[in-house]
Amino acid sequence: MKIIPSNNIFKLILSPIKNEDSHSLSSIIYNSNLTLCMNREYIEEIEAENPNNEYFKSIITLLNDNNRLDSTIKFVSSACSKFEQLALNSNKISMLFPLAYNDKIDNNIFCFDYKNINSDILNKEFVIYKLAIHNSLQISHTNFVDNEHIQNFLDSLFSLPCYIQTVKIYNRDVCCKFLSILKGKNILYYSLQPGKMNTPDYKLICKEKKDEIKKELGGKSKLFVTPNKRIIHERKVFINDQIIITIDNSFENILKEEPTWTISIELNPSLHREWYNKDAKFKEVNWC
């Protein structure tokens, strides 16, 4: 996951006066799953604005040494601040999240402001900072007021990145509940279909499921199946190969009145690579 910390975030981190917010935001800098996107001009601006720039220089050195600094990012516009010029890239660079701390940002530029975190409604800021700081979070029925609250949360979760390249869904049952927000995206759906794969009945059932997916999720979606129950039993959604969402009950049972489910959200690139090794064990439903 890539982030662009704002001027105010660095001011808070570099300040000799520490508080709970500064400690939380400092941990983002040291999260090995994150890459900071800052070109030379923006780095020089941060150095000039902060008297404690020796500490900042040590941060840049640490990021460079661990291949966690992307300085190739370009300015998109010259009509706003350097941070805002970089933030505009989030519409075209996969998994790029501009992070702010009460900065004055143009209303047309979307950033995740730490001061907007709302743990009651579980908004996008709540999710992205949990991932940036802790790499994971877990949600259950107790976090929600009603089913509309659940739907709104999942809509926000599935649309967390501004730019989505690929979504992979692993689900024993073909179900598109909660997924309409992803319609039109490049969706690869992996599912279970018991039976003998080459029989006419098997192919007909799979075609009907593929048609359902395309109707609900758009023409870019593809269905892959396996008859082997041992290959797929979890329910997972991978967004842009990095954000991993695990649901421990069927999509149909994710209800306020069903008190037996949890949703886990992780930032875990190594786990995604392990799961993708399963892909070759599925067959694409590409017959007429």
N, C-alpha and C positions, 0 to 999 in steps of 0.2 A: 504494500500500500504506500502511496506517495502523498506527502503533505507539504503545504507551504505555510509555515508559521508567520503570523503577522508581526508588524513592528511592535505592537503592544505586548505580544507574547514574549518576545525577546527582552523587552524592557523589564517585564515582570521577572523573568528567569534570571537576568543579569543583575537585578537590583540586590544590594546587600541586605535589604529588609525582606525577610522571608515570611510567607504565610501559607495557608493550606492550598490556595490556588497555585502559588509559585511552585510548591513541591509537586503537585499533581502534573503541572505542565512541564516541569523539568524532566519528569519520568518519560515523557514522550520522546525527548531528545535521545534517550538511552535505550529506547525500544528497538531491538535488532530487527524487528519485522517491518520497520518503517524506513522509507527513503525520503530525505528532505530535498525538495526542489528549489534551488536558489542560484540564480546566475551571479556573475561577478559584480554587476552593478548593484544588485540588491544586497549582497554581502557587504560591499563597501558602504552602503547607506546605513546598515545596522551598526557597523563599526564606528561610523562617524557620530551616530546618535547616542551611543552608550559609552560612558566613561570607563566602565569595567570591560574594555574591549579585549584585554588579555585573556580573560575567561572565555569570551566569545571566540577568539582565535583558537583556543584549545579545543572548543567544541567543533569547529570546522576541521581541525586537524584530525580529531577522533572520527568524524564522519568520513573524511577522505580515506583514512587508514582502513576503515571497515567497509569501504565501497558503498556507503549509504548517503552519499551526496551526489545529486544530479545537477550539475551546473550548466547543462546544455539547454535548459528550458529557455524559451524566447519570450520577449514581451509581445503582447497581442495588440496593444494600443498605446498611444502616448498621451491620451487625454485624461489620465488619472494617475494615482500613485503607483510606485513600482510594485508594491504588493498586489494592488488591484490589477495591474497589467499582467502579472503572472497568474493571478487567480482566474482570469478569463480562460486559461487553458483547460480548466476542469471540464469544459464542454466537449473537448476533443481528445483528451489524454485519459486513458483508462485508469481508474482507481486513483485519481488525483483529487485531494480534498484540501481546500484552503481553510486554515484554522485562524480564528480571530479572537481577540479579547477586548470587547467593548471599543473596537476601532471604529472610526467614522468611515463607513463603506458606502459606495454608491448603491442605491436601491436596486439597480439592475444587475448587480454582481452578487451572486449567492456565495456566502461563506458560512462556515459552521462556527458560530460565536459561542465561546465557553460560557458567557454570561446568560445565554439563552437556554441552558440545560434545564429540562423540566422532567423530573423523575416520576411525576404523577401521570402525565399524558404519554411519557416514553417517546419523546420526539426524536427527530434525526440527530440533534446535537447530543442528546443523552446517549444514543447508540454509538455514534462515531467517537466520542471521547472515552467511552468505556473500552472500545476496541483499541484506540490509540494508546491508552494508559495501561490497560490490563490484558489486552489481546482477546478477551472473551467476556460474555455476560450470559446469564440464564434468566428466563422469564417463565412464569407459570400463570395459571388462571387467577391466582390471588392478586396479580398486578393490574387486573382489568376491572372496569366498572360493569361493562356489558359487552355483547357481541359486536356492536358497532365500534367500540374501543379496540377490540381485537383486530377487526378489519382495517381500521385506520392505521394501527401500528404496523401491520404486515404490508400495507400499501407503502408506508414510509420506508420500511426495511428493504423491500424489494426494489425500491427506486432510490436507494441511498447514493449510489454513484450517479453523477450527472450523465456520464457516458458509459453505456453498458455494451460490451462486445459480445459476450457469450454467457448464457445461463444453462447450467446442467442440473437436471432434476433426476434424482434416484428415488423411485416410489414404487412399491409393490403393486399398488392399485393406480390405474390411470384416473386421476382426479385433478380438475383444474380450479378447484375452489381456492380463493385468495390470489390466484395467479393472473387475473385479468389485467392488472397494472403492467404486466410484462408483454402484453399482446403486441406482436410486430417485431419483437426482438429475436435474435438468433438463439432459439431454445432447442436443446437436445434432451429428450425425455427418455429415461431408461426405466423399464418396467418389467414385471413378471407376467408371463402368460403360460400357464401349465399346458401340457399336451405335446403332441408330436408335430414338430415344426413344419414339415413339408406336406401335411395333409390339407385338403381344400378347406375343411372346417376351421382349422387353425389359422390359415391365411385370411379367411373371411373375418374372423373375430378380430385379428390384428388390424386389418384394414378399417374396420368400423371404429376401433380405438384411435387409429391414426387420423381418421376423418374428424373425430370428436376433438382431438387436440388441435388440428388445423383450424377448425371452426372457432374454438375458444381462444387459441393463442396466436393465430395468424399463419400465413403461408410459409414463413421461414422455419417453423418448428418441424422437428423430425422425431420419429418414434423408433426406439431400439428395444428389442425384447429378448428374454431368455426364458426357457422352461424350467431352469434349475433354481429351486427355492433357496439353495444354500448361497447363491451368488448375491442375492439382493434381499435384505430384510429391513435395513434402516430406511428412513425417509430423510433425504438430504437435498439441499439446494446450494449449488455453488455459483456465486456471482463473480464474473471476471476472474475466475480461477483462484480467488483469494479469500473472499468472505464465505464462510461455510455455515449454513443454517441447518440444524438438526431438529426434527420434530419427532417426538417419541410416541405419537399416536397418529391415527389416520387423519387426513385433512378434514374429513367430515366431522370428526369428534373434537375439533378445536373450538370449543364453545365455553362460555362462562359457566354454564350449568353442568359441565363435564369436568369434575375436579381431579383429573388423573393425568394431566399432560404438562410437559415443559418444552420450551423452545430454547435451544442453546445456539449462540452465535459466536463464531470464532474467527480470528485472523490467524490462519495456520497454513502457510504455503506447502509445508512438507506433507501434511495430511492430504491435501488436495492431490499431490502427486501420487500418493499411495492409492487413492481411490481411482484415479484415472487409469491405473493398470488393469482395472476390471473391464474397461470399455470394450476390449477385444473379445470378451466373452458374450457380448450381446450382438444381435443381428438387426440391421436396419430394416424396417418395414418399408420397402420400396417397390413392392409389387402392386399392380393395378387392382 
